Amino acid sequence: MRNLRQNKIFSLLGIAMRGRNLVSGETQTLEAVKKGSAGLVIIAEDASDNTVKLFTNKCQYYSIPVFRWGTKEGLGHAIGKDLRSSVGVCDAGLANSLISLLTEQKKEWKGTVEGGDGGKHGED
């Protein structure tokens, strides 16, 4: 079930990218957060502490949902780019779908020993 959900998340990120409803990289994602065009921000689990702090604080200030999920390599691969530590989803429908999937995965991981905090939500 977890792999199926992960594949759905990667697929939705790819769809968002092809539809030009996704920004990636620190600069573009931060700009989308400040403009209010990002409906969701995903930060890679292996992103630097400074990146995590920056996006967690900015997203909290602008009331944008933020999740820590995936790796820089995985996020980049999903959108056809190199390593990406952050992505911002700018389509409300896609953002809501991703939020649902990420929340479900977070709940699922909390019930397992190996799950860690892979879906840690920044507003906890």
ROTINU-819473 format. One record per atom (N, C-alpha, C): residue in three letters; x, y, z. Coordinates in steps of 0.001 Angstrom, whole numbers, padded with zeros to 6 digits, always signed. Layout:
BEGIN
ALAXYZ ...
# end
This chain:
BEGIN
MET+000827-001197+000000 MET+000000+000000+000000 MET+000869+001258+000000 ARG+001973+001187+000769 ARG+002845+002345+000859 ARG+003452+002669-000501 ASN+003933+001640-001234 ASN+004530+001883-002541 ASN+003518+002428-003528 LEU+002297+001943-003459 LEU+001246+002441-004335 LEU+000996+003922-004069 ARG+000941+004288-002803 ARG+000710+005690-002440 ARG+001903+006551-002874 GLN+003121+006034-002674 GLN+004300+006782-003110 GLN+004263+007013-004614 ASN+003898+005982-005361 ASN+003823+006120-006813 ASN+002777+007156-007214 LYS+001643+007192-006509 LYS+000609+008193-006796 LYS+001140+009598-006539 ILE+001880+009750-005450 ILE+002444+011062-005119 ILE+003424+011498-006198 PHE+004339+010591-006583 PHE+005296+010921-007642 PHE+004577+011246-008949 SER+003533+010483-009273 SER+002779+010720-010506 SER+002101+012087-010491 LEU+001483+012437-009367 LEU+000831+013751-009272 LEU+001838+014890-009378 LEU+003026+014698-008813 LEU+004070+015721-008947 LEU+004477+015867-010412 GLY+004600+014748-011116 GLY+004934+014797-012535 GLY+003851+015479-013350 ILE+002600+015183-013038 ILE+001471+015824-013729 ILE+001485+017331-013470 ALA+001727+017707-012229 ALA+001785+019136-011888 ALA+002900+019827-012668 MET+004037+019152-012799 MET+005168+019743-013521 MET+004830+019896-015001 ARG+004264+018855-015596 ARG+003925+018925-017023 ARG+002841+019965-017287 GLY+001972+020176-016313 GLY+000923+021183-016461 GLY+001360+022579-016035 ARG+002629+022725-015738 ARG+003202+024005-015290 ARG+002539+024537-014026 ASN+002177+023600-013151 ASN+001571+023954-011874 ASN+002479+023601-010705 LEU+003771+023536-010975 LEU+004730+023178-009946 LEU+005988+024012-010127 VAL+006523+024474-009023 VAL+007809+025169-009044 VAL+008771+024330-008216 SER+010063+024416-008556 SER+011030+023610-007828 SER+012291+024416-007562 GLY+013008+023982-006554 GLY+014207+024698-006144 GLY+013853+025755-005109 GLU+014840+026117-004319 GLU+014587+027044-003215 GLU+014058+028390-003665 THR+014685+028990-004655 THR+014322+030349-005069 THR+012891+030412-005607 GLN+012574+029536-006551 GLN+011238+029567-007153 GLN+010161+029169-006153 THR+010448+028182-005316 THR+009460+027753-004332 THR+009206+028862-003319 LEU+010259+029500-002859 LEU+010113+030597-001896 LEU+009322+031753-002500 GLU+009571+032044-003760 GLU+008831+033115-004450 GLU+007339+032773-004530 ALA+007014+031518-004840 ALA+005614+031087-004924 ALA+004933+031156-003556 VAL+005678+030842-002502 VAL+005124+030932-001141 VAL+004800+032392-000821 LYS+005729+033289-001104 LYS+005520+034703-000798 LYS+004392+035317-001621 LYS+004246+034889-002876 LYS+003168+035389-003739 LYS+001820+034805-003353 GLY+001843+033673-002662 GLY+000600+033005-002301 GLY+000097+032055-003375 SER+000924+031793-004373 SER+000486+030898-005453 SER+000713+029423-005129 ALA+001540+029126-004149 ALA+001782+027729-003756 ALA+000681+027271-002805 GLY+000077+026134-003120 GLY-000944+025569-002244 GLY-000384+024490-001348 LEU+000854+024080-001618 LEU+001524+023028-000859 LEU+003014+023111-001146 VAL+003816+022901-000119 VAL+005265+022809-000283 VAL+005709+021467+000258 ILE+006549+020784-000516 ILE+007136+019523-000080 ILE+008642+019727+000006 ILE+009193+019387+001168 ILE+010632+019486+001403 ILE+011187+018077+001500 ALA+012269+017808+000803 ALA+012891+016490+000847 ALA+013386+016195+002265 GLU+013273+014928+002655 GLU+013729+014522+003986 GLU+015216+014750+004175 ASP+015982+014679+003076 ASP+017425+014852+003187 ASP+017868+016289+002870 ALA+016930+017231+002898 ALA+017270+018643+002705 ALA+018036+019144+003932 SER+018806+020184+003738 SER+019593+020735+004845 SER+018696+021322+005928 ASP+019223+021401+007128 ASP+018468+021971+008247 ASP+018048+023407+007956 ASN+018918+024174+007292 ASN+018589+025567+006966 ASN+017402+025645+006005 THR+017370+024757+005013 THR+016262+024720+004061 THR+014964+024355+004766 VAL+015022+023355+005629 VAL+013833+022931+006372 VAL+013312+024070+007226 LYS+014198+024734+007938 LYS+013799+025845+008813 LYS+013204+026998+007992 LEU+013854+027334+006891 LEU+013385+028431+006037 LEU+011957+028171+005561 PHE+011709+026994+004982 PHE+010391+026720+004433 PHE+009347+026473+005504 THR+009731+025857+006584 THR+008777+025638+007673 THR+008296+026976+008214 ASN+009217+027886+008441 ASN+008853+029211+008972 ASN+008031+030030+007972 LYS+008475+030068+006715 LYS+007760+030851+005701 LYS+006351+030296+005457 CYS+006257+028973+005363 CYS+004950+028366+005101 CYS+004012+028552+006280 GLN+004546+028494+007461 GLN+003720+028729+008643 GLN+003222+030175+008640 TYR+004096+031116+008325 TYR+003730+032525+008299 TYR+002644+032800+007251 TYR+002788+032186+006062 TYR+001837+032416+004980 TYR+000697+031393+004964 SER+000606+030548+005974 SER-000451+029532+006119 SER-000539+028590+004920 ILE+000612+028075+004533 ILE+000686+027118+003431 ILE+001112+025771+004009 PRO+000386+024696+003696 PRO+000770+023374+004204 PRO+002165+022982+003709 VAL+002944+022399+004598 VAL+004294+021953+004244 VAL+004505+020543+004788 PHE+005075+019691+003959 PHE+005375+018312+004344 PHE+006831+018015+004062 ARG+007423+017183+004896 ARG+008740+016615+004597 ARG+008468+015223+004057 TRP+008917+014994+002830 TRP+008629+013719+002194 TRP+009618+013463+001066 GLY+010001+012226+000895 GLY+010853+011826-000215 GLY+012293+012270-000037 THR+013047+012070-001084 THR+014448+012486-001097 THR+014646+013523-002191 LYS+015776+014202-002156 LYS+016072+015177-003204 LYS+016122+014491-004566 GLU+016710+013304-004596 GLU+016794+012551-005848 GLU+015402+012142-006328 GLY+014568+011641-005417 GLY+013221+011207-005776 GLY+012341+012342-006259 LEU+012391+013482-005569 LEU+011596+014641-005999 LEU+012047+015120-007375 GLY+013359+015194-007567 GLY+013878+015623-008860 GLY+013486+014669-009977 HIS+013622+013382-009719 HIS+013277+012369-010721 HIS+011797+012445-011098 ALA+010939+012658-010112 ALA+009487+012713-010353 ALA+009100+013846-011296 ILE+009876+014923-011281 ILE+009534+016076-012117 ILE+010473+016236-013311 GLY+011339+015240-013526 GLY+012220+015274-014681 GLY+013377+016236-014562 LYS+013829+016463-013349 LYS+014940+017385-013096 LYS+016028+016667-012297 ASP+017094+017408-012010 ASP+018131+016888-011122 ASP+017620+016951-009687 LEU+018511+016850-008732 LEU+018136+016885-007320 LEU+017344+018146-007002 ARG+016263+017983-006249 ARG+015446+019117-005802 ARG+015143+018948-004332 SER+015462+019963-003531 SER+015205+019878-002093 SER+013817+020372-001732 SER+013181+021116-002642 SER+011837+021623-002350 SER+011052+021780-003641 VAL+009750+021553-003522 VAL+008841+021798-004642 VAL+007589+022472-004092 GLY+006996+023303-004904 GLY+005753+023965-004540 GLY+004685+023645-005570 VAL+003541+023173-005118 VAL+002430+022842-006015 VAL+001500+024050-006075 CYS+001261+024555-007281 CYS+000511+025806-007446 CYS-000924+025610-007922 ASP-001365+024376-008079 ASP-002747+024096-008464 ASP-003490+023591-007229 ALA-004603+024222-006886 ALA-005321+023884-005654 ALA-005810+022436-005641 GLY-006335+021954-006755 GLY-006834+020586-006816 GLY-005732+019563-006621 LEU-004622+019757-007317 LEU-003481+018849-007164 LEU-002902+018948-005755 ALA-002830+020154-005231 ALA-002307+020336-003873 ALA-003173+019587-002865 ASN-004494+019698-002989 ASN-005394+019001-002064 ASN-005266+017487-002178 SER-005136+016977-003401 SER-004954+015540-003601 SER-003656+015062-002957 LEU-002599+015832-003147 LEU-001305+015472-002559 LEU-001345+015553-001036 ILE-002016+016561-000506 ILE-002138+016687+000947 ILE-002833+015465+001518 SER-003901+015017+000854 SER-004621+013820+001314 SER-003714+012596+001309 LEU-002994+012386+000211 LEU-002105+011231+000113 LEU-000973+011298+001130 LEU-000390+012478+001298 LEU+000714+012633+002248 LEU+000232+012437+003687 THR-000955+012909+003984 THR-001518+012740+005326 THR-001799+011267+005603 GLU-002361+010566+004615 GLU-002613+009131+004777 GLU-001317+008376+004995 GLN-000300+008730+004228 GLN+000980+008037+004368 GLN+001606+008339+005727 LYS+001449+009562+006189 LYS+001979+009926+007492 LYS+001326+009071+008582 LYS+000006+008918+008513 LYS-000715+008098+009492 LYS-000264+006650+009419 GLU-000079+006155+008197 GLU+000357+004774+008004 GLU+001750+004560+008591 TRP+002641+005518+008379 TRP+004014+005384+008873 TRP+004079+005450+010388 LYS+003209+006218+011000 LYS+003219+006307+012457 LYS+002874+004972+013101 GLY+002183+004115+012351 GLY+001790+002820+012875 GLY+002846+001743+012697 THR+003973+002080+012048 THR+005026+001091+011833 THR+006294+001507+012540 VAL+007126+000537+012842 VAL+008401+000818+013502 VAL+009358+001484+012533 GLU+009354+001035+011272 GLU+010306+001534+010307 GLU+009924+002863+009690 GLY+008717+003339+009960 GLY+008183+004503+009272 GLY+008912+005800+009536 GLY+009450+005996+010707 GLY+010123+007261+010997 GLY+009165+008428+010883 ASP+009670+009576+010469 ASP+008826+010754+010293 ASP+008817+011186+008832 GLY+008816+010204+007917 GLY+008898+010466+006493 GLY+007851+011432+005979 GLY+006701+011476+006601 GLY+005673+012388+006153 GLY+005449+013510+007144 LYS+006486+013893+007856 LYS+006327+014891+008913 LYS+005740+016168+008363 HIS+004715+016602+008952 HIS+004016+017814+008552 HIS+004591+018964+009346 GLY+004908+020053+008679 GLY+005574+021176+009320 GLY+004744+021886+010372 GLU+003429+021675+010400 GLU+002590+022411+011336 GLU+002275+021609+012587 ASP+002970+020483+012799 ASP+002734+019660+013999 ASP+003159+020390+015246 
# end
